[in-house]
Structures are given as structure tokens and as C-alpha cells.
């Protein structure tokens, strides 16, 4: 089975489903990761002021992270960090459609649509457009994942709120997820920040308790279409 993980920024793929990626790979699935934005230039007042070396370094880290998790391929794009709303939505949709045409995934994991981060919201909407259930679409299931420090910090004030209904056990791959996040040195934070190692373990344990597991990642099943 081919799986596509869509992420607005480098580190979203780890925060949302790093443990699931590693588990799916161990189960013999082919996991592809697509990171649509460069993920760092919003820290400058103007995008042009950003140090290109930092952008390149973050992209290289995303490749090292994908290798650690066992992903088959990582696709990097350069939509502007925290400025996806300055780009025509169609451009994001077309990018995802091209990825689906190339990879032919049966399952897509994408950002949640009610996050605090505007880029996440746009990726969610673009995903739903790109995976609309037409006869030639290979995608059978679409899941939305949470991102620590973005999903919960919306405090369910934005629609739709995150309502997980699918839980994947990651007890055996949780430490891979934590290690992968620590590789993103510019993105990881010390406790009590949600992107700290301690917080990531606590989040996984909390969802695990919710589902009767030791550790889990939570997803909202957006759509499931059984084959004819």
C-alpha cells in the first residue's frame, strides 16, 4: 500500500504522525512525505531577508528525518512560511494533485483544518479538493492529524474543531518520533512547550489512555471510500 503524508512545514509530519510513519514502514507500507512550505522565513519581517542557508539546512534535516522514520521519499516545496494565504489556493491544490498522480496513494494524512496556523488550514482545504472522490482518484481514506502547539492552541475556536476518531498505537515507535523531532533543532523547544520531548511523550500517552493503549497518535477520519 502507498501512503502520502502532507505537511505544511518541516516538523509537522513528525508532530502529527511520526510514530505512525515509522509503524507503517515497519509493516511494509511505502510512505511518502511531502512538505509544501519552506518553514522558516516567517521569522523575518520580509521573506527576502531570510538566510537561504537556514532554509536549505531545514530542508536537509527533513530528508534526514524521513530517512530515520523509513519513508520511501520526501518531496520538498517552497511555499512561503505562514504566508500560504498569499498564494492562490489553486497552486497548492495542483501541487497536491501532481503528487497524487505520481504516488497513487490509497491513504493520505494531512493537516487539520481548524488549526491556529493558517498554512495548516490551507493544506487541509487543498487536500480535500485534490482528493475529491472522482472515479480516477486512488485515495480511499483521508485522515487529518493534530500538530502540537497549533491544534490545541486554537482552543477549538476555529472550525472545524479537532475531533479524533481513529487512534494508531505507537508504543514501539514513540522514541523514533521523539528522536526525529529533536533533529529539528530550530523547531524543538524545552518543556513545557508542546514540542518538547517530554510533552510529545505525554501527548502520546494521553491518546493511548483514551484508546486503551500505551501510546497512540490521534487522527480524524475525514473520508473513507470502500472500493467497488
C-alpha positions in Angstrom: 0.0 0.0 0.0 1.2 3.5 -0.8 0.7 6.3 1.8 1.1 10.1 1.4 1.8 12.3 4.3 1.2 16.0 3.6 2.8 18.7 5.8 2.8 22.5 5.5 6.2 22.7 7.3 9.2 20.6 8.2 8.4 19.1 11.6 4.6 18.9 11.1 5.0 15.4 9.7 6.8 14.3 12.9 4.5 16.1 15.3 1.3 14.8 13.6 2.2 11.3 12.6 5.9 10.5 13.1 5.1 7.4 15.1 2.6 6.2 12.6 5.0 6.7 9.7 7.6 4.6 11.4 5.0 1.9 12.2 3.6 1.8 8.7 7.1 1.4 7.3 7.7 -1.5 9.7 4.5 -3.1 8.5 5.8 -3.0 4.9 4.0 0.0 3.6 5.5 2.6 1.3 5.3 6.0 3.0 5.9 9.2 1.0 6.2 12.6 2.7 5.5 15.9 1.0 6.5 19.1 2.8 4.8 22.0 1.0 6.4 25.1 2.7 10.0 26.0 3.5 9.0 26.5 7.1 11.2 29.3 8.5 11.1 32.6 6.6 8.2 34.0 8.7 10.7 34.7 11.4 11.8 37.6 9.3 9.7 40.7 8.6 10.2 40.1 4.9 10.7 36.7 3.3 13.6 38.1 1.2 15.5 38.8 4.4 15.8 35.2 5.3 19.1 33.4 5.3 19.0 30.9 2.5 21.4 28.7 4.3 18.8 28.2 7.1 16.2 27.3 4.6 18.5 24.8 2.9 19.5 23.3 6.3 15.9 22.8 7.3 15.2 21.0 4.1 18.2 18.8 4.5 17.1 18.0 8.1 13.6 17.0 6.7 15.4 14.5 4.5 17.4 13.1 7.4 14.2 12.8 9.4 12.5 10.9 6.6 15.4 8.5 6.4 15.2 7.9 10.2 11.5 7.2 10.0 12.0 5.0 7.0 10.0 7.0 4.4 10.5 6.0 0.8 10.7 9.6 -0.4 10.4 13.2 0.7 9.2 15.9 -1.6 10.1 19.4 -0.7 8.3 22.5 -2.0 8.8 26.2 -1.2 5.5 27.8 -0.5 6.1 30.8 1.9 6.1 30.1 5.6 3.0 31.3 7.4 2.0 33.0 4.2 0.2 30.3 2.3 -2.8 32.7 2.2 -0.8 34.9 -0.2 -0.6 32.1 -2.7 -3.6 31.1 -5.0 -5.3 28.1 -3.4 -5.3 26.5 -6.8 -1.4 26.4 -6.8 -1.5 24.4 -3.6 -4.2 22.1 -5.0 -2.3 21.5 -8.2 0.8 20.6 -6.3 -1.0 18.0 -4.2 -2.8 16.7 -7.3 0.6 16.2 -9.1 1.9 14.3 -6.0 -1.2 12.0 -6.0 -0.8 11.4 -9.8 2.8 10.4 -9.2 2.5 8.4 -6.0 -1.0 6.9 -6.4 -1.6 6.7 -2.6 -4.5 4.9 -1.1 -4.2 6.7 2.2 -3.5 10.4 2.8 -2.6 12.0 6.1 -3.0 15.8 6.1 -3.1 18.8 8.4 -6.2 19.5 10.5 -8.4 22.3 9.2 -9.1 24.1 12.4 -5.6 24.8 13.5 -4.2 28.1 14.7 -1.7 28.1 11.8 -3.1 29.4 8.5 -0.8 27.2 6.4 -2.3 24.1 8.1 -5.8 25.2 7.3 -5.0 25.8 3.6 -3.2 22.5 3.2 -6.3 20.8 4.7 -8.7 22.6 2.3 -6.4 21.9 -0.7 -6.1 18.3 0.3 -9.9 17.8 0.2 -10.1 19.4 -3.2 -7.2 17.4 -4.6 -8.6 14.1 -3.2 -12.2 14.6 -4.1 -13.7 11.2 -4.8 -13.8 11.0 -8.6 -13.6 7.7 -10.4 -9.9 8.1 -11.2 -8.8 9.2 -7.7 -6.7 6.4 -6.0 -7.2 7.9 -2.5 -9.6 5.8 -0.4 -9.0 7.3 3.1 -8.1 10.8 4.2 -7.1 11.5 7.8 -6.4 14.8 9.5 -3.7 14.9 12.2 -3.0 17.3 15.0 0.1 19.4 15.4 1.3 20.2 18.9 1.4 23.9 19.6 -1.1 24.6 16.8 -4.1 22.4 17.0 -4.7 22.7 20.8 -3.7 26.3 20.9 -6.7 27.1 18.6 -8.8 26.1 21.7 -11.5 24.8 19.4 -12.4 28.3 18.5 -11.9 27.7 14.8 -14.0 25.4 12.6 -13.8 22.5 12.4 -12.6 21.6 15.9 -10.3 18.5 16.1 -12.4 15.5 16.9 -10.2 12.4 16.7 -12.0 9.2 16.0 -9.0 7.0 14.9 -6.1 6.0 17.1 -2.9 4.3 16.0 -0.8 2.5 18.6 2.8 3.8 18.6 4.3 2.3 21.7 7.2 0.8 19.7 7.9 3.8 17.6 7.3 6.7 20.0 11.0 7.1 20.7 11.7 7.3 16.9 9.2 10.2 16.8 10.9 11.9 19.7 14.3 11.5 18.2 13.1 12.8 14.8 11.7 15.9 16.5 14.9 16.6 18.3 16.7 16.5 14.9 14.7 19.7 14.1 16.9 21.8 16.3 15.3 25.1 15.2 11.8 23.8 15.8 12.1 21.7 19.0 11.6 23.5 22.4 12.2 22.8 26.0 9.4 21.6 28.4 6.7 22.7 29.0 6.4 23.7 25.3 4.2 21.2 23.4 7.1 20.5 21.0 9.4 19.3 23.8 10.3 15.6 24.1 8.6 15.3 27.4 5.4 16.8 26.0 5.4 14.6 23.0 5.6 11.5 25.2 2.8 12.9 27.4 0.5 13.6 24.4 1.1 10.0 23.1 0.4 8.6 26.5 -2.8 10.7 26.8 -4.2 9.5 23.5 -3.1 6.0 24.4 -5.2 6.2 27.6 -8.1 7.5 25.6 -8.0 4.4 23.3 -6.9 1.8 25.9 -3.3 1.7 24.6 0.1 2.5 26.0 0.8 5.3 23.4 -1.0 6.5 20.4 -1.4 9.2 17.7 -4.8 10.6 17.1 -6.5 11.3 13.8 -9.8 12.4 12.5 -11.1 10.3 9.6 -12.3 12.8 7.1 -13.5 10.3 4.4 -13.4 6.6 3.7 -14.5 5.2 0.4 -14.5 1.4 0.0 -13.5 0.1 -3.4 -16.3 -1.3 -5.6 
